[in-house]
Amino acid sequence: MLQISDDPQDVDLEVVHRFLSSQSTWALGIPRETVARALRHSLCFSARDHDGRFVGFARVVTDRATYAWLCDVFVLPEARGQGIARALMQAVEAHADLQGLRRFTLATSTAPGLYAQHGFAPLAKPQIWMERFDPDVYQLPPA
Protein backbone atom coordinates (compact mmCIF):
# COMPACT_ATOMS: atom_id res chain seq x y z
CA MET A 1 0.00 0.00 0.00
CA LEU A 2 1.29 3.46 -0.89
CA GLN A 3 2.04 5.71 2.08
CA ILE A 4 2.11 9.51 1.79
CA SER A 5 3.55 11.40 4.75
CA ASP A 6 4.17 15.04 5.62
CA ASP A 7 6.46 14.08 8.53
CA PRO A 8 9.91 15.66 7.92
CA GLN A 9 11.49 12.50 9.35
CA ASP A 10 10.10 10.49 6.42
CA VAL A 11 12.03 12.44 3.77
CA ASP A 12 14.97 10.52 2.33
CA LEU A 13 17.41 13.38 1.78
CA GLU A 14 19.81 11.20 -0.19
CA VAL A 15 17.15 10.17 -2.72
CA VAL A 16 15.75 13.69 -3.02
CA HIS A 17 19.20 15.20 -3.52
CA ARG A 18 20.25 12.52 -6.01
CA PHE A 19 17.11 13.02 -8.10
CA LEU A 20 17.17 16.82 -8.03
CA SER A 21 20.89 17.15 -8.67
CA SER A 22 21.20 14.56 -11.43
CA GLN A 23 17.78 13.78 -12.95
CA SER A 24 15.57 16.86 -12.64
CA THR A 25 15.31 19.45 -15.37
CA TRP A 26 15.17 22.33 -12.87
CA ALA A 27 17.88 21.76 -10.24
CA LEU A 28 20.79 19.99 -11.91
CA GLY A 29 23.90 20.22 -9.78
CA ILE A 30 22.13 21.53 -6.70
CA PRO A 31 24.35 21.02 -3.64
CA ARG A 32 23.22 18.59 -0.96
CA GLU A 33 23.31 21.28 1.75
CA THR A 34 21.08 23.54 -0.37
CA VAL A 35 18.52 20.73 -0.66
CA ALA A 36 18.72 20.04 3.08
CA ARG A 37 18.17 23.72 3.90
CA ALA A 38 15.25 23.96 1.48
CA LEU A 39 13.60 20.90 3.03
CA ARG A 40 13.99 22.29 6.57
CA HIS A 41 12.05 25.40 5.56
CA SER A 42 9.29 23.74 3.54
CA LEU A 43 6.29 21.49 3.92
CA CYS A 44 7.40 18.19 2.39
CA PHE A 45 5.44 15.16 1.23
CA SER A 46 7.10 11.76 0.89
CA ALA A 47 5.72 8.73 -0.94
CA ARG A 48 6.77 5.22 0.02
CA ASP A 49 5.64 2.05 -1.69
CA HIS A 50 4.28 -1.08 0.00
CA ASP A 51 7.85 -2.21 0.73
CA GLY A 52 8.71 1.10 2.39
CA ARG A 53 10.90 2.32 -0.47
CA PHE A 54 11.00 6.08 -1.02
CA VAL A 55 9.46 6.55 -4.49
CA GLY A 56 8.16 10.11 -4.74
CA PHE A 57 8.31 13.58 -3.30
CA ALA A 58 6.66 17.01 -3.35
CA ARG A 59 7.66 20.22 -1.59
CA VAL A 60 5.55 23.27 -0.79
CA VAL A 61 7.08 26.63 0.14
CA THR A 62 4.38 28.47 2.07
CA ASP A 63 3.48 30.93 4.79
CA ARG A 64 0.58 28.53 5.60
CA ALA A 65 -1.88 31.43 5.49
CA THR A 66 -1.98 33.25 2.15
CA TYR A 67 0.47 31.80 -0.36
CA ALA A 68 2.08 28.53 -1.42
CA TRP A 69 4.42 27.44 -4.20
CA LEU A 70 4.47 23.78 -5.19
CA CYS A 71 7.89 22.62 -6.36
CA ASP A 72 10.32 19.71 -6.61
CA VAL A 73 7.58 17.19 -7.39
CA PHE A 74 8.91 13.90 -8.72
CA VAL A 75 8.31 10.17 -8.87
CA LEU A 76 11.31 7.92 -9.38
CA PRO A 77 11.37 6.48 -12.92
CA GLU A 78 10.91 2.88 -11.78
CA ALA A 79 7.74 3.81 -9.87
CA ARG A 80 5.98 5.92 -12.48
CA GLY A 81 2.57 5.02 -13.88
CA GLN A 82 1.24 3.80 -10.53
CA GLY A 83 -0.73 6.89 -9.45
CA ILE A 84 1.96 8.14 -7.06
CA ALA A 85 1.98 11.71 -8.42
CA ARG A 86 -1.81 11.79 -8.12
CA ALA A 87 -1.60 10.55 -4.51
CA LEU A 88 1.03 13.18 -3.67
CA MET A 89 -1.18 15.88 -5.15
CA GLN A 90 -4.21 14.66 -3.21
CA ALA A 91 -2.18 14.84 0.02
CA VAL A 92 -0.97 18.36 -0.81
CA GLU A 93 -4.50 19.45 -1.68
CA ALA A 94 -5.94 18.03 1.57
CA HIS A 95 -3.27 19.32 3.96
CA ALA A 96 -4.80 21.50 6.69
CA ASP A 97 -2.10 24.18 6.42
CA LEU A 98 -2.81 24.67 2.72
CA GLN A 99 -6.51 25.49 2.97
CA GLY A 100 -7.92 28.95 2.27
CA LEU A 101 -4.82 30.24 0.49
CA ARG A 102 -5.28 33.24 -1.76
CA ARG A 103 -2.67 32.04 -4.25
CA PHE A 104 -1.05 28.64 -4.90
CA THR A 105 1.44 28.55 -7.75
CA LEU A 106 3.73 26.13 -9.53
CA ALA A 107 5.82 25.92 -12.66
CA THR A 108 5.83 22.83 -14.86
CA SER A 109 7.07 21.86 -18.26
CA THR A 110 6.22 18.18 -17.99
CA ALA A 111 2.87 17.60 -16.27
CA PRO A 112 0.35 20.39 -16.86
CA GLY A 113 -2.44 17.83 -17.25
CA LEU A 114 -1.84 16.41 -13.77
CA TYR A 115 -1.91 19.83 -12.16
CA ALA A 116 -4.96 20.97 -14.15
CA GLN A 117 -6.85 18.07 -12.55
CA HIS A 118 -6.13 19.75 -9.22
CA GLY A 119 -7.36 23.22 -10.20
CA PHE A 120 -4.12 24.77 -11.45
CA ALA A 121 -4.31 26.92 -14.58
CA PRO A 122 -2.00 29.29 -16.46
CA LEU A 123 -1.42 32.60 -14.70
CA ALA A 124 -4.46 34.86 -14.92
CA LYS A 125 -2.24 37.95 -15.35
CA PRO A 126 1.22 36.79 -16.40
CA GLN A 127 2.10 40.38 -17.30
CA ILE A 128 2.19 41.35 -13.60
CA TRP A 129 4.58 38.56 -12.56
CA MET A 130 8.32 39.12 -12.49
CA GLU A 131 11.23 36.97 -11.48
CA ARG A 132 14.95 36.93 -10.87
CA PHE A 133 16.19 33.75 -12.49
CA ASP A 134 19.71 32.36 -12.46
CA PRO A 135 19.67 29.00 -14.26
CA ASP A 136 23.39 28.48 -13.63
CA VAL A 137 23.43 29.18 -9.89
CA TYR A 138 24.31 25.55 -9.00
CA GLN A 139 27.10 25.46 -11.57
CA LEU A 140 29.05 28.30 -9.98
CA PRO A 141 31.74 27.72 -7.35
CA PRO A 142 30.53 28.51 -3.80
CA ALA A 143 31.16 32.10 -2.70
C-alpha positions in Angstrom: 0.0 0.0 0.0 1.3 3.5 -0.9 2.0 5.7 2.1 2.1 9.5 1.8 3.6 11.4 4.7 4.2 15.0 5.6 6.5 14.1 8.5 9.9 15.7 7.9 11.5 12.5 9.3 10.1 10.5 6.4 12.0 12.4 3.8 15.0 10.5 2.3 17.4 13.4 1.8 19.8 11.2 -0.2 17.1 10.2 -2.7 15.8 13.7 -3.0 19.2 15.2 -3.5 20.3 12.5 -6.0 17.1 13.0 -8.1 17.2 16.8 -8.0 20.9 17.2 -8.7 21.2 14.6 -11.4 17.8 13.8 -13.0 15.6 16.9 -12.6 15.3 19.5 -15.4 15.2 22.3 -12.9 17.9 21.8 -10.2 20.8 20.0 -11.9 23.9 20.2 -9.8 22.1 21.5 -6.7 24.4 21.0 -3.6 23.2 18.6 -1.0 23.3 21.3 1.7 21.1 23.5 -0.4 18.5 20.7 -0.7 18.7 20.0 3.1 18.2 23.7 3.9 15.3 24.0 1.5 13.6 20.9 3.0 14.0 22.3 6.6 12.0 25.4 5.6 9.3 23.7 3.5 6.3 21.5 3.9 7.4 18.2 2.4 5.4 15.2 1.2 7.1 11.8 0.9 5.7 8.7 -0.9 6.8 5.2 0.0 5.6 2.1 -1.7 4.3 -1.1 0.0 7.9 -2.2 0.7 8.7 1.1 2.4 10.9 2.3 -0.5 11.0 6.1 -1.0 9.5 6.5 -4.5 8.2 10.1 -4.7 8.3 13.6 -3.3 6.7 17.0 -3.3 7.7 20.2 -1.6 5.6 23.3 -0.8 7.1 26.6 0.1 4.4 28.5 2.1 3.5 30.9 4.8 0.6 28.5 5.6 -1.9 31.4 5.5 -2.0 33.3 2.1 0.5 31.8 -0.4 2.1 28.5 -1.4 4.4 27.4 -4.2 4.5 23.8 -5.2 7.9 22.6 -6.4 10.3 19.7 -6.6 7.6 17.2 -7.4 8.9 13.9 -8.7 8.3 10.2 -8.9 11.3 7.9 -9.4 11.4 6.5 -12.9 10.9 2.9 -11.8 7.7 3.8 -9.9 6.0 5.9 -12.5 2.6 5.0 -13.9 1.2 3.8 -10.5 -0.7 6.9 -9.4 2.0 8.1 -7.1 2.0 11.7 -8.4 -1.8 11.8 -8.1 -1.6 10.6 -4.5 1.0 13.2 -3.7 -1.2 15.9 -5.2 -4.2 14.7 -3.2 -2.2 14.8 0.0 -1.0 18.4 -0.8 -4.5 19.5 -1.7 -5.9 18.0 1.6 -3.3 19.3 4.0 -4.8 21.5 6.7 -2.1 24.2 6.4 -2.8 24.7 2.7 -6.5 25.5 3.0 -7.9 29.0 2.3 -4.8 30.2 0.5 -5.3 33.2 -1.8 -2.7 32.0 -4.2 -1.1 28.6 -4.9 1.4 28.5 -7.8 3.7 26.1 -9.5 5.8 25.9 -12.7 5.8 22.8 -14.9 7.1 21.9 -18.3 6.2 18.2 -18.0 2.9 17.6 -16.3 0.3 20.4 -16.9 -2.4 17.8 -17.2 -1.8 16.4 -13.8 -1.9 19.8 -12.2 -5.0 21.0 -14.1 -6.9 18.1 -12.5 -6.1 19.8 -9.2 -7.4 23.2 -10.2 -4.1 24.8 -11.5 -4.3 26.9 -14.6 -2.0 29.3 -16.5 -1.4 32.6 -14.7 -4.5 34.9 -14.9 -2.2 37.9 -15.3 1.2 36.8 -16.4 2.1 40.4 -17.3 2.2 41.4 -13.6 4.6 38.6 -12.6 8.3 39.1 -12.5 11.2 37.0 -11.5 14.9 36.9 -10.9 16.2 33.7 -12.5 19.7 32.4 -12.5 19.7 29.0 -14.3 23.4 28.5 -13.6 23.4 29.2 -9.9 24.3 25.6 -9.0 27.1 25.5 -11.6 29.1 28.3 -10.0 31.7 27.7 -7.3 30.5 28.5 -3.8 31.2 32.1 -2.7 
